[in-house]
Amino acid sequence: MAFVRSLLGAKKILGAATSKRATTAAPKGFLAVYVGESQKKRYVVPVSYLSQPSFQALLIKSEEEFGFDHPMGGLTIPCPEDTFINVTSQLQ
């Protein structure tokens, strides 16, 4: 049960975007990332995550797959959404 609560809390903190918000800029101190393998979902995360080793591992995976050409127009992280939520929920 604690695991489910932590996942729900992570989704709230991460700010899974609705389709309406997906077209707006991320607030100051946050950045938008697109997560998923086939269908991408937009998340808004704190820039402080950039200094975390586990988040950096996701960025390295992104660099290996996309280089600097991100087809979504923003940073794309090619991992399952569950993996992303699991990693970022441990950063809180």
DRENPA-3360 file (N, C-alpha, C; in nm, 2 decimals, always signed):
BEGIN
1 = MAFVRSLL = +0.08/-0.12/+0.00/+0.00/+0.00/+0.00/+0.09/+0.13/+0.00 ~ +0.20/+0.12/+0.07/+0.29/+0.24/+0.08/+0.35/+0.26/-0.06 ~ +0.37/+0.16/-0.14/+0.43/+0.17/-0.27/+0.33/+0.25/-0.36 ~ +0.20/+0.21/-0.35/+0.10/+0.28/-0.43/+0.09/+0.42/-0.40 ~ +0.09/+0.45/-0.27/+0.09/+0.59/-0.22/+0.21/+0.67/-0.27 ~ +0.33/+0.61/-0.27/+0.44/+0.68/-0.32/+0.44/+0.70/-0.47 ~ +0.38/+0.61/-0.55/+0.36/+0.63/-0.69/+0.26/+0.74/-0.72 ~ +0.15/+0.75/-0.64/+0.06/+0.85/-0.66/+0.12/+0.99/-0.62;
9 = GAKKILGA = +0.19/+0.99/-0.52/+0.26/+1.11/-0.48/+0.36/+1.16/-0.58 ~ +0.43/+1.06/-0.64/+0.53/+1.09/-0.75/+0.46/+1.16/-0.87 ~ +0.35/+1.10/-0.91/+0.28/+1.15/-1.02/+0.23/+1.29/-1.00 ~ +0.19/+1.32/-0.87/+0.15/+1.46/-0.84/+0.26/+1.55/-0.84 ~ +0.38/+1.52/-0.79/+0.49/+1.60/-0.78/+0.55/+1.62/-0.92 ~ +0.55/+1.51/-1.00/+0.61/+1.52/-1.14/+0.52/+1.61/-1.23 ~ +0.40/+1.61/-1.20/+0.31/+1.70/-1.28/+0.28/+1.64/-1.42 ~ +0.22/+1.52/-1.42/+0.19/+1.47/-1.55/+0.09/+1.57/-1.62;
17 = ATSKRATT = +0.13/+1.60/-1.74/+0.05/+1.71/-1.81/-0.07/+1.66/-1.87 ~ -0.17/+1.75/-1.87/-0.29/+1.72/-1.95/-0.27/+1.77/-2.09 ~ -0.35/+1.73/-2.18/-0.33/+1.78/-2.32/-0.33/+1.93/-2.33 ~ -0.41/+1.99/-2.25/-0.42/+2.14/-2.26/-0.29/+2.20/-2.21 ~ -0.23/+2.15/-2.10/-0.11/+2.21/-2.04/+0.01/+2.17/-2.12 ~ +0.01/+2.07/-2.21/+0.12/+2.02/-2.28/+0.18/+2.12/-2.37 ~ +0.10/+2.22/-2.41/+0.15/+2.32/-2.51/+0.21/+2.44/-2.44 ~ +0.20/+2.45/-2.31/+0.26/+2.56/-2.24/+0.40/+2.54/-2.19;
25 = AAPKGFLA = +0.47/+2.64/-2.16/+0.61/+2.63/-2.11/+0.61/+2.58/-1.97 ~ +0.72/+2.52/-1.93/+0.73/+2.47/-1.79/+0.76/+2.60/-1.70 ~ +0.71/+2.59/-1.58/+0.73/+2.71/-1.49/+0.88/+2.72/-1.46 ~ +0.92/+2.84/-1.41/+1.06/+2.86/-1.37/+1.10/+2.76/-1.27 ~ +1.22/+2.70/-1.29/+1.28/+2.60/-1.20/+1.24/+2.46/-1.24 ~ +1.16/+2.44/-1.35/+1.12/+2.31/-1.39/+1.15/+2.29/-1.54 ~ +1.15/+2.17/-1.58/+1.17/+2.14/-1.73/+1.07/+2.03/-1.77 ~ +1.03/+2.04/-1.89/+0.94/+1.94/-1.95/+1.02/+1.82/-2.01;
33 = VYVGESQK = +0.98/+1.70/-1.98/+1.04/+1.59/-2.04/+0.92/+1.50/-2.10 ~ +0.95/+1.43/-2.21/+0.86/+1.34/-2.27/+0.90/+1.20/-2.24 ~ +0.82/+1.12/-2.18/+0.86/+0.98/-2.13/+0.77/+0.88/-2.20 ~ +0.83/+0.77/-2.23/+0.76/+0.65/-2.29/+0.84/+0.59/-2.40 ~ +0.80/+0.47/-2.44/+0.87/+0.40/-2.55/+0.80/+0.42/-2.68 ~ +0.67/+0.40/-2.69/+0.60/+0.43/-2.82/+0.52/+0.55/-2.81 ~ +0.43/+0.56/-2.71/+0.35/+0.68/-2.69/+0.42/+0.77/-2.58 ~ +0.45/+0.89/-2.61/+0.51/+0.97/-2.51/+0.42/+1.06/-2.42;
41 = KRYVVPVS = +0.45/+1.07/-2.30/+0.37/+1.15/-2.21/+0.45/+1.26/-2.15 ~ +0.40/+1.38/-2.14/+0.48/+1.49/-2.09/+0.47/+1.50/-1.94 ~ +0.59/+1.52/-1.88/+0.60/+1.54/-1.74/+0.68/+1.67/-1.71 ~ +0.65/+1.74/-1.61/+0.73/+1.86/-1.57/+0.80/+1.83/-1.44 ~ +0.93/+1.83/-1.44/+1.01/+1.79/-1.33/+1.10/+1.91/-1.28 ~ +1.14/+1.91/-1.15/+1.23/+2.01/-1.10/+1.37/+2.00/-1.17 ~ +1.43/+2.12/-1.20/+1.56/+2.11/-1.25/+1.66/+2.05/-1.16 ~ +1.63/+2.05/-1.03/+1.72/+1.99/-0.93/+1.75/+1.84/-0.96;
49 = YLSQPSFQ = +1.66/+1.78/-1.04/+1.67/+1.64/-1.07/+1.80/+1.62/-1.17 ~ +1.84/+1.72/-1.24/+1.95/+1.71/-1.33/+2.08/+1.67/-1.26 ~ +2.09/+1.70/-1.14/+2.22/+1.67/-1.06/+2.21/+1.53/-1.00 ~ +2.10/+1.46/-1.01/+2.09/+1.33/-0.94/+2.14/+1.22/-1.03 ~ +2.23/+1.13/-0.98/+2.28/+1.02/-1.06/+2.18/+0.93/-1.13 ~ +2.07/+0.90/-1.06/+1.97/+0.81/-1.12/+1.90/+0.88/-1.24 ~ +1.88/+1.01/-1.23/+1.81/+1.09/-1.34/+1.91/+1.11/-1.45 ~ +2.04/+1.12/-1.42/+2.14/+1.14/-1.52/+2.15/+1.01/-1.60;
57 = ALLIKSEE = +2.13/+0.89/-1.54/+2.13/+0.77/-1.61/+2.02/+0.77/-1.72 ~ +1.90/+0.82/-1.69/+1.80/+0.83/-1.78/+1.84/+0.92/-1.90 ~ +1.90/+1.03/-1.86/+1.95/+1.13/-1.97/+2.05/+1.07/-2.06 ~ +2.14/+0.98/-2.00/+2.24/+0.91/-2.09/+2.17/+0.82/-2.18 ~ +2.07/+0.75/-2.14/+1.99/+0.66/-2.23/+1.93/+0.74/-2.34 ~ +1.88/+0.86/-2.30/+1.81/+0.95/-2.40/+1.92/+0.99/-2.50 ~ +2.03/+1.03/-2.46/+2.14/+1.07/-2.55/+2.18/+0.96/-2.64 ~ +2.19/+0.84/-2.59/+2.23/+0.73/-2.68/+2.13/+0.70/-2.79;
65 = EFGFDHPM = +2.00/+0.72/-2.75/+1.89/+0.69/-2.85/+1.87/+0.80/-2.95 ~ +1.86/+0.93/-2.89/+1.82/+1.04/-2.98/+1.94/+1.14/-3.01 ~ +2.05/+1.13/-2.94/+2.15/+1.24/-2.95/+2.09/+1.37/-2.91 ~ +2.11/+1.47/-2.99/+2.05/+1.60/-2.96/+1.93/+1.63/-3.05 ~ +1.88/+1.53/-3.12/+1.76/+1.55/-3.21/+1.64/+1.48/-3.14 ~ +1.56/+1.56/-3.07/+1.45/+1.51/-3.00/+1.32/+1.54/-3.08 ~ +1.26/+1.44/-3.13/+1.14/+1.45/-3.22/+1.02/+1.52/-3.16 ~ +1.01/+1.52/-3.03/+0.89/+1.58/-2.96/+0.91/+1.73/-2.94;
73 = GGLTIPCP = +1.03/+1.78/-2.97/+1.06/+1.92/-2.95/+1.11/+1.95/-2.81 ~ +1.11/+1.86/-2.73/+1.16/+1.87/-2.59/+1.25/+1.75/-2.56 ~ +1.29/+1.74/-2.44/+1.38/+1.63/-2.39/+1.29/+1.50/-2.39 ~ +1.34/+1.40/-2.46/+1.26/+1.28/-2.47/+1.34/+1.17/-2.39 ~ +1.28/+1.10/-2.30/+1.34/+0.99/-2.22/+1.27/+0.86/-2.27 ~ +1.35/+0.77/-2.34/+1.29/+0.65/-2.39/+1.29/+0.53/-2.30 ~ +1.21/+0.55/-2.19/+1.19/+0.44/-2.10/+1.05/+0.42/-2.06 ~ +1.01/+0.31/-2.01/+0.87/+0.29/-1.97/+0.83/+0.39/-1.86;
81 = EDTFINVT = +0.71/+0.44/-1.87/+0.66/+0.54/-1.78/+0.68/+0.50/-1.63 ~ +0.65/+0.37/-1.61/+0.66/+0.31/-1.47/+0.81/+0.33/-1.42 ~ +0.91/+0.30/-1.51/+1.05/+0.31/-1.47/+1.08/+0.46/-1.43 ~ +1.03/+0.55/-1.51/+1.06/+0.69/-1.49/+1.00/+0.73/-1.35 ~ +0.87/+0.69/-1.33/+0.81/+0.73/-1.20/+0.88/+0.66/-1.08 ~ +0.93/+0.54/-1.10/+1.00/+0.47/-0.99/+1.13/+0.55/-0.96 ~ +1.21/+0.59/-1.07/+1.33/+0.66/-1.05/+1.31/+0.79/-0.98 ~ +1.21/+0.87/-1.03/+1.19/+1.00/-0.98/+1.13/+1.00/-0.84;
89 = SQLQ = +1.05/+0.90/-0.81/+0.99/+0.90/-0.68/+1.09/+0.88/-0.57 ~ +1.21/+0.82/-0.61/+1.31/+0.80/-0.51/+1.40/+0.93/-0.49 ~ +1.37/+1.03/-0.57/+1.45/+1.16/-0.56/+1.39/+1.26/-0.47 ~ +1.27/+1.23/-0.42/+1.20/+1.32/-0.33/+1.26/+1.33/-0.20;
% end
